[in-house]
C-alpha cells in the first residue's frame, strides 16, 4: 500500500561508513548529515524549506506547492513542498531525542484523515524518536520512527530527484509507532522494532485488530563506498476491499548505495504479499525495482537518472481501487475486481544546481506509463496509458 494516503500508506555525495550506519539506524537527523545545526539551550535546530512547482499534463495541474495541507498526496506531490524543522537534544548518558516538524507534507500531515482515527492525521509531527544507550553496541529506540526501508530518504536535501520513486510511494511503509533496539558492531547494524501496523500512530478501540507489526533491518557497510541492507515487516494490515478487516502482510526489500568518485548508484528490490489483500478478494503479491544513477559534473552541477518498475497485477492489485491520478485506477473496461492489476513504470531525469552553500535548485522531467489506460485525462474525461510531469524546486537548508 506504500505511502500514498489514497490507499492508507540521498543528496549524499560521499558515503562514509559511520554516517551510513547512523542514518540506517535512524538516530541521526537528516540535516546533521549535511551541515551544522544551530544550538539553543543545548537543543540543536536544523531544517529546510523546499517550495516546488509542478506541471502535470494529464491532471491539468500547473501550480506552485508549498505548505498546502489541502493538496492531496500523489506521486507528483508527496513529501515535498513544505517546511521541515528538526530539534535534537543530547543527554549526558549518550541518549537523545529527535523531534521532526513537517506541518503539511510529513507523515503526520499526509496520512489518514480525521475520520480514520488510527492514523496521525493533521499532526505536524513527522517523527519523534527517543534513543537510549543500553551498552556500547546496543541502543533502545522508541517513538514515531520513519521506516528503515529503501534507498530514498524522505527529506528533499537528501533527495537526488524531486519526486520519489514508485516503490517509495506505493510499495513500502512510511513509519511505525513502537519500540525496538539497534545493534551496531563494525560494519554491521541490526535493527528491530515492534509497533502498530503500517503508518499508524495508535490503535484505537475501533481498530479491527490489536496485533503488533514486527519490523527489522540488517545493514552492512563493508567499505566507505558501499552500503546495503535487507529490510522486512510482518504484521496485520487492512484489506483493500474491506478496511474493517485486517489480514497478514509480509514485505521485504533489498537496497543499497555505491559511490565511485563523483558518481552515486542506488538500487532497491521489493517483494510484498498480503492474504486476501487484492482488489478481487484474493491474495495480493507485488514486486518491483528502482535503479538510480547520479553524477556530479562540477561542484555546481549534477544530474540524476532513475528507472522504476512496480508490478501489482495479481488478483487485481493491492494499491488502490480508484486512484485516478497515480495510474492505479482502472477504467470501466477494467473495473476493480478483475484478475489483472496494474503494472507501472517511470523514468525520471533531473538537473541539479548548487549555486551557493546550503542551496539546491532542481529541474525534473518524469515520464510515467501503465499497462493499461489508467491515468485520468482531466481535459477529455478519458483515460491514457502515460503521463508527463515537469517540476522545479529550490531547497534551502539551515
VEXMI-761305 format. One record per residue (C-alpha): residue number from 1; residue in three letters; x, y, z. Coordinates in Angstrom, 3 decimals, decimal comma, padded with zeros to 6 digits. Layout:
BEGIN
    k    r         X         Y         Z
  NUM  ALA         X         Y         Z
...
END
This chain:
BEGIN
    k    r         X         Y         Z
    1  UNK   000,000   000,000   000,000
    2  UNK   003,006   002,283   000,276
    3  UNK   002,928   005,845   001,449
    4  UNK   000,043   007,207  -000,620
    5  UNK  -002,928   008,097   001,665
    6  UNK  -005,424   007,220  -001,052
    7  UNK  -004,735   003,642  -000,037
    8  UNK  -003,516   004,249   003,565
    9  UNK   000,284   004,462   003,220
   10  UNK   020,107   010,781  -000,974
   11  UNK   021,515   014,103  -001,501
   12  UNK   024,631   012,280  -000,212
   13  UNK   027,644   012,822  -002,429
   14  UNK   030,145   010,683  -000,497
   15  UNK   029,088   007,828   001,760
   16  UNK   031,214   007,427   004,855
   17  UNK   030,792   004,282   006,899
   18  UNK   029,972   005,882   010,226
   19  UNK   027,399   008,228   008,719
   20  UNK   025,677   005,489   006,745
   21  UNK   025,394   003,241   009,772
   22  UNK   023,985   006,028   011,916
   23  UNK   021,448   007,113   009,309
   24  UNK   020,387   003,498   008,751
   25  UNK   019,822   003,268   012,476
   26  UNK   017,506   006,247   012,240
   27  UNK   019,238   008,091   015,052
   28  UNK   020,953   010,875   013,089
   29  UNK   018,662   013,629   011,793
   30  UNK   018,814   014,171   008,062
   31  UNK   020,051   017,726   008,391
   32  UNK   023,012   016,686   010,524
   33  UNK   024,347   014,814   007,528
   34  UNK   024,851   017,997   005,550
   35  UNK   025,675   020,911   007,813
   36  UNK   025,994   022,226   011,318
   37  UNK   022,822   022,895   013,235
   38  UNK   022,208   025,955   015,386
   39  UNK   022,134   025,316   019,136
   40  UNK   019,759   026,949   021,615
   41  UNK   019,918   025,927   025,283
   42  UNK   021,543   022,629   024,351
   43  UNK   018,978   021,843   021,642
   44  UNK   020,299   021,767   018,079
   45  UNK   017,913   023,089   015,438
   46  UNK   018,166   022,447   011,712
   47  UNK   015,791   022,285   008,793
   48  UNK   014,909   023,371   005,284
   49  UNK   012,207   024,757   003,021
   50  UNK   011,531   023,412  -000,483
   51  UNK   008,913   025,352  -002,485
   52  UNK   008,099   023,369  -005,625
   53  UNK   006,460   023,999  -008,999
   54  UNK   004,634   021,121  -010,727
   55  UNK   003,166   020,780  -014,224
   56  UNK   001,143   017,583  -014,719
   57  UNK  -000,096   017,035  -018,268
   58  UNK  -002,944   014,566  -017,672
   59  UNK  -004,174   016,109  -014,441
   60  UNK  -004,022   019,616  -015,961
   61  UNK  -002,090   020,885  -012,936
   62  UNK   000,211   023,892  -013,156
   63  UNK   000,939   025,179  -009,692
   64  UNK   003,469   026,091  -007,062
   65  UNK   003,181   023,868  -003,994
   66  UNK   004,258   024,966  -000,552
   67  UNK   002,797   024,233   002,877
   68  UNK  -000,617   023,310   001,483
   69  UNK  -002,425   020,780   003,647
   70  UNK  -005,335   020,617   001,212
   71  UNK  -003,272   019,307  -001,722
   72  UNK  -003,732   015,500  -001,882
   73  UNK  -000,776   013,127  -001,734
   74  UNK   000,012   011,945  -005,266
   75  UNK   003,295   010,801  -006,795
   76  UNK   003,758   014,288  -008,266
   77  UNK   003,194   015,959  -004,890
   78  UNK   004,204   013,733  -001,992
   79  UNK   006,571   014,617   000,861
   80  UNK   007,878   017,884  -000,604
   81  UNK   006,734   021,478  -000,764
   82  UNK   006,879   022,167   002,960
   83  UNK   008,865   023,453   005,926
   84  UNK   010,997   020,937   007,862
   85  UNK   012,405   021,524   011,349
   86  UNK   014,494   019,082   013,367
   87  UNK   015,062   019,537   017,105
   88  UNK   017,727   017,330   018,657
   89  UNK   018,602   017,149   022,350
   90  UNK   021,530   015,020   023,503
   91  UNK   021,841   013,808   027,086
   92  UNK   024,863   013,168   029,267
   93  UNK   024,253   009,411   029,209
   94  UNK   024,596   009,340   025,411
   95  UNK   020,884   009,314   024,722
   96  UNK   018,964   011,749   022,561
   97  UNK   015,543   012,929   021,475
   98  UNK   014,871   013,875   017,857
   99  UNK   011,647   015,687   017,002
  100  UNK   010,882   016,439   013,361
  101  UNK   008,226   019,007   012,454
  102  UNK   006,743   018,903   008,959
  103  UNK   003,370   020,653   009,126
  104  UNK   001,627   019,662   005,895
  105  UNK   003,551   017,047   003,874
  106  UNK   005,068   014,905   006,630
  107  UNK   003,885   011,562   007,940
  108  UNK   001,555   013,207   010,423
  109  UNK   000,087   015,638   007,922
  110  UNK  -000,220   013,337   004,894
  111  UNK  -001,513   010,075   006,292
  112  UNK  -005,122   009,372   007,080
  113  UNK  -007,853   011,858   007,905
  114  UNK  -009,899   012,832   010,951
  115  UNK  -012,280   010,003   010,025
  116  UNK  -009,512   007,408   010,146
  117  UNK  -008,657   007,729   013,793
  118  UNK  -005,815   005,181   013,967
  119  UNK  -003,725   007,386   011,681
  120  UNK  -001,752   010,513   012,534
  121  UNK  -003,949   012,864   010,517
  122  UNK  -003,474   016,634   010,819
  123  UNK  -000,419   016,261   013,066
  124  UNK   002,643   018,437   012,485
  125  UNK   004,889   015,672   013,870
  126  UNK   006,793   013,893   011,135
  127  UNK   008,871   011,823   013,563
  128  UNK   009,711   011,740   017,262
  129  UNK   012,464   009,359   018,316
  130  UNK   013,893   008,574   021,739
  131  UNK   017,294   006,861   021,723
  132  UNK   018,859   005,488   024,913
  133  UNK   022,166   003,595   025,038
  134  UNK   021,974   000,172   026,660
  135  UNK   025,603  -000,752   026,014
  136  UNK   028,440   000,290   023,710
  137  UNK   026,783  -001,549   020,837
  138  UNK   023,058  -001,530   021,669
  139  UNK   020,582   001,373   021,693
  140  UNK   016,935   001,358   022,732
  141  UNK   014,665   003,241   020,301
  142  UNK   011,040   004,305   020,741
  143  UNK   008,530   006,725   019,239
  144  UNK   007,183   007,524   015,793
  145  UNK   010,050   006,200   013,698
  146  UNK   010,420   006,529   009,894
  147  UNK   010,658   003,101   008,295
  148  UNK   014,160   001,827   007,588
  149  UNK   013,326   000,671   004,055
  150  UNK   014,632   001,685   000,660
  151  UNK   017,469   003,890  -000,555
  152  UNK   015,475   007,121  -000,711
  153  UNK   015,155   009,373   002,290
  154  UNK   012,039   011,418   002,867
  155  UNK   013,733   014,820   003,050
  156  UNK   014,400   016,967  -000,039
  157  UNK   018,056   017,953   000,728
  158  UNK   018,920   014,243   000,700
  159  UNK   016,928   013,527  -002,480
  160  UNK   018,710   013,400  -005,842
  161  UNK   015,373   013,999  -007,560
  162  UNK   012,228   015,994  -006,780
  163  UNK   009,635   013,207  -006,856
  164  UNK   010,075   009,876  -005,103
  165  UNK   010,340   006,515  -006,817
  166  UNK   007,334   004,233  -007,315
  167  UNK   008,381   001,885  -004,517
  168  UNK   008,603   004,727  -002,000
  169  UNK   005,103   005,908  -002,835
  170  UNK   003,227   002,651  -003,469
  171  UNK   005,080  -000,377  -002,096
  172  UNK   006,846   000,317   001,190
  173  UNK   005,722   001,614   004,612
  174  UNK   006,310   005,184   005,732
  175  UNK   006,675   004,949   009,505
  176  UNK   005,990   002,834   012,581
  177  UNK   004,987   003,790   016,095
  178  UNK   006,574   001,457   018,622
  179  UNK   009,766   000,464   020,401
  180  UNK   012,836  -001,528   019,477
  181  UNK   016,609  -001,734   019,507
  182  UNK   019,605  -001,094   017,284
  183  UNK   022,829  -003,118   017,438
  184  UNK   025,995  -001,821   015,761
  185  UNK   029,331  -003,619   015,593
  186  UNK   031,979  -002,892   012,994
  187  UNK   030,404  -002,866   009,541
  188  UNK   027,119  -004,401   010,724
  189  UNK   023,917  -002,802   012,036
  190  UNK   020,845  -004,786   013,107
  191  UNK   017,570  -003,009   013,906
  192  UNK   014,300  -004,374   015,242
  193  UNK   011,034  -002,751   016,270
  194  UNK   007,626  -003,916   017,478
  195  UNK   004,812  -001,465   016,869
  196  UNK   001,454  -000,675   015,348
  197  UNK   000,612  -001,547   011,763
  198  UNK   001,952   000,436   008,795
  199  UNK   001,639   004,225   009,119
  200  UNK  -000,438   004,043   012,291
  201  UNK   000,060   006,444   015,191
  202  UNK  -002,131   004,484   017,576
  203  UNK  -004,546   001,555   017,584
  204  UNK  -007,927   002,722   018,841
  205  UNK  -010,806   000,690   020,229
  206  UNK  -012,476   000,610   016,796
  207  UNK  -009,465  -000,955   015,083
  208  UNK  -010,180  -004,446   013,688
  209  UNK  -007,078  -005,920   015,317
  210  UNK  -004,595  -005,090   018,051
  211  UNK  -001,915  -007,356   016,579
  212  UNK   001,560  -005,772   016,511
  213  UNK   003,833  -005,496   013,493
  214  UNK   007,454  -006,642   013,581
  215  UNK   009,980  -004,562   011,621
  216  UNK   013,650  -005,407   011,062
  217  UNK   016,686  -004,361   009,054
  218  UNK   020,161  -005,877   008,702
  219  UNK   022,634  -003,410   007,156
  220  UNK   026,299  -003,601   006,224
  221  UNK   028,867  -001,037   005,083
  222  UNK   031,930  -003,109   004,127
  223  UNK   033,748  -000,105   002,631
  224  UNK   033,417   003,666   002,714
  225  UNK   031,876   003,463  -000,778
  226  UNK   029,373   000,623  -000,366
  227  UNK   026,396   000,064   001,920
  228  UNK   023,433  -002,296   001,588
  229  UNK   020,691  -003,835   003,668
  230  UNK   017,838  -006,329   003,920
  231  UNK   014,593  -004,958   005,337
  232  UNK   011,285  -006,554   006,238
  233  UNK   007,985  -006,352   008,107
  234  UNK   005,328  -008,858   009,144
  235  UNK   002,001  -007,914   010,682
  236  UNK  -001,658  -007,149   010,036
  237  UNK  -002,984  -004,533   007,589
  238  UNK  -006,470  -003,595   006,340
  239  UNK  -007,836  -005,416   003,306
  240  UNK  -008,251  -003,277   000,190
  241  UNK  -011,904  -004,177  -000,351
  242  UNK  -012,847  -004,280   003,349
  243  UNK  -010,697  -001,949   005,504
  244  UNK  -012,572  -003,085   008,624
  245  UNK  -010,797  -006,456   008,342
  246  UNK  -007,034  -006,870   008,670
  247  UNK  -005,007  -009,755   007,272
  248  UNK  -001,347  -010,764   007,360
  249  UNK   001,053  -008,711   005,262
  250  UNK   004,704  -009,650   004,680
  251  UNK   007,046  -007,191   002,994
  252  UNK   010,779  -007,307   002,181
  253  UNK   013,266  -005,168   000,309
  254  UNK   016,954  -005,290  -000,527
  255  UNK   018,582  -001,932  -001,195
  256  UNK   021,984  -000,325  -001,361
  257  UNK   024,231   002,584  -002,289
  258  UNK   027,584   002,620  -004,092
  259  UNK   029,740   005,684  -004,718
  260  UNK   032,583   005,896  -007,215
  261  UNK   034,249   009,271  -007,393
  262  UNK   031,607   011,789  -008,412
  263  UNK   029,057   009,065  -009,217
  264  UNK   026,397   007,619  -006,909
  265  UNK   024,374   004,479  -007,656
  266  UNK   021,302   003,307  -005,742
  267  UNK   019,215   000,170  -006,105
  268  UNK   016,173  -001,335  -004,457
  269  UNK   014,175  -004,547  -004,967
  270  UNK   010,776  -005,034  -003,275
  271  UNK   008,516  -008,038  -002,692
  272  UNK   005,229  -007,951  -000,782
  273  UNK   002,333  -010,305  -000,017
  274  UNK  -000,966  -009,853   001,805
  275  UNK  -003,550  -012,531   002,467
  276  UNK  -006,871  -011,617   000,817
  277  UNK  -005,453  -008,143   000,221
  278  UNK  -006,131  -007,761  -003,507
  279  UNK  -008,912  -005,999  -005,426
  280  UNK  -010,812  -009,212  -006,178
  281  UNK  -010,510  -010,537  -002,628
  282  UNK  -007,671  -012,918  -003,426
  283  UNK  -004,133  -012,837  -002,124
  284  UNK  -002,100  -009,800  -003,166
  285  UNK   001,509  -010,030  -004,315
  286  UNK   003,560  -007,147  -005,660
  287  UNK   007,187  -006,714  -006,645
  288  UNK   009,329  -004,005  -008,137
  289  UNK   012,676  -002,334  -008,525
  290  UNK   014,156   001,150  -008,581
  291  UNK   017,568   001,996  -010,047
  292  UNK   019,193   005,424  -009,752
  293  UNK   022,424   006,953  -011,052
  294  UNK   023,718   010,412  -010,159
  295  UNK   026,821   012,223  -011,375
  296  UNK   028,306   015,456  -010,003
  297  UNK   029,915   017,050  -013,075
  298  UNK   031,276   020,039  -011,158
  299  UNK   030,792   021,421  -007,645
  300  UNK   027,930   023,466  -009,120
  301  UNK   026,186   020,965  -011,426
  302  UNK   024,880   017,408  -011,132
  303  UNK   022,399   015,138  -012,903
  304  UNK   020,256   012,142  -011,976
  305  UNK   018,573   009,386  -013,980
  306  UNK   016,158   006,928  -012,345
  307  UNK   014,089   003,966  -013,559
  308  UNK   011,207   002,464  -011,556
  309  UNK   009,115  -000,672  -012,109
  310  UNK   006,225  -001,902  -009,963
  311  UNK   004,154  -005,000  -010,789
  312  UNK   000,820  -005,131  -008,948
  313  UNK  -001,043  -007,427  -011,354
  314  UNK  -002,012  -010,372  -009,171
  315  UNK  -005,738  -010,579  -008,432
  316  UNK  -006,368  -007,001  -009,479
  317  UNK  -003,614  -005,451  -007,380
  318  UNK  -003,360  -004,197  -003,806
  319  UNK  -002,571  -000,496  -004,263
  320  UNK  -005,952   001,097  -004,905
  321  UNK  -009,454   000,637  -006,252
  322  UNK  -009,826   004,164  -007,579
  323  UNK  -006,604   006,192  -007,761
  324  UNK  -007,163   008,153  -010,960
  325  UNK  -004,109   010,410  -010,826
  326  UNK  -001,418   007,884  -009,848
  327  UNK  -002,094   005,411  -012,663
  328  UNK  -003,634   002,711  -010,485
  329  UNK  -007,319   003,296  -011,270
  330  UNK  -008,834   001,024  -013,913
  331  UNK  -011,349   002,383  -016,394
  332  UNK  -014,834   000,909  -016,724
  333  UNK  -013,412  -001,654  -019,141
  334  UNK  -011,027  -002,827  -016,431
  335  UNK  -013,232  -002,491  -013,389
  336  UNK  -011,927  -003,246  -009,871
  337  UNK  -012,161  -006,934  -009,061
  338  UNK  -010,649  -008,271  -012,278
  339  UNK  -007,708  -010,637  -012,074
  340  UNK  -005,107  -008,399  -013,717
  341  UNK  -003,981  -005,310  -011,847
  342  UNK  -001,688  -002,508  -012,967
  343  UNK   001,964  -002,587  -013,939
  344  UNK   003,626   000,808  -013,531
  345  UNK   006,907   002,158  -014,856
  346  UNK   008,562   005,555  -014,578
  347  UNK   011,676   007,240  -015,988
  348  UNK   012,880   010,376  -014,202
  349  UNK   015,653   012,807  -015,207
  350  UNK   016,881   015,679  -013,021
  351  UNK   019,306   018,557  -013,382
  352  UNK   020,736   019,648  -010,026
  353  UNK   022,354   023,040  -009,439
  354  UNK   024,294   024,079  -006,326
  355  UNK   024,666   027,863  -006,774
  356  UNK   025,534   028,736  -003,166
  357  UNK   026,109   026,916   000,098
  358  UNK   023,090   025,071   001,525
  359  UNK   021,025   025,675  -001,617
  360  UNK   019,941   023,175  -004,283
  361  UNK   017,927   024,041  -007,391
  362  UNK   016,337   021,056  -009,135
  363  UNK   014,650   020,675  -012,526
  364  UNK   012,865   017,410  -013,318
  365  UNK   011,161   015,632  -016,191
  366  UNK   009,250   012,451  -015,369
  367  UNK   007,504   010,016  -017,711
  368  UNK   005,081   007,516  -016,192
  369  UNK   003,469   004,598  -018,008
  370  UNK   000,966   001,860  -017,138
  371  UNK  -000,023  -001,416  -018,810
  372  UNK  -003,494  -000,020  -019,465
  373  UNK  -005,317   003,284  -019,790
  374  UNK  -005,135   004,040  -016,074
  375  UNK  -004,330   007,779  -015,954
  376  UNK  -007,288   010,138  -015,945
  377  UNK  -007,029   012,793  -018,668
  378  UNK  -008,798   015,683  -016,987
  379  UNK  -009,112   017,654  -020,231
  380  UNK  -011,163   014,984  -022,023
  381  UNK  -012,533   012,863  -019,184
  382  UNK  -010,957   009,793  -020,765
  383  UNK  -008,021   007,647  -019,742
  384  UNK  -004,456   007,372  -021,046
  385  UNK  -001,599   004,903  -020,700
  386  UNK   001,027   007,510  -019,825
  387  UNK   001,621   010,872  -018,202
  388  UNK   004,274   013,607  -018,287
  389  UNK   005,353   015,747  -015,351
  390  UNK   007,686   018,758  -015,257
  391  UNK   008,906   020,083  -011,912
  392  UNK   011,213   022,701  -010,432
  393  UNK   012,277   023,070  -006,828
  394  UNK   014,559   025,182  -004,664
  395  UNK   015,802   023,681  -001,411
  396  UNK   017,377   025,918   001,217
  397  UNK   018,780   024,190   004,290
  398  UNK   019,764   025,793   007,570
END
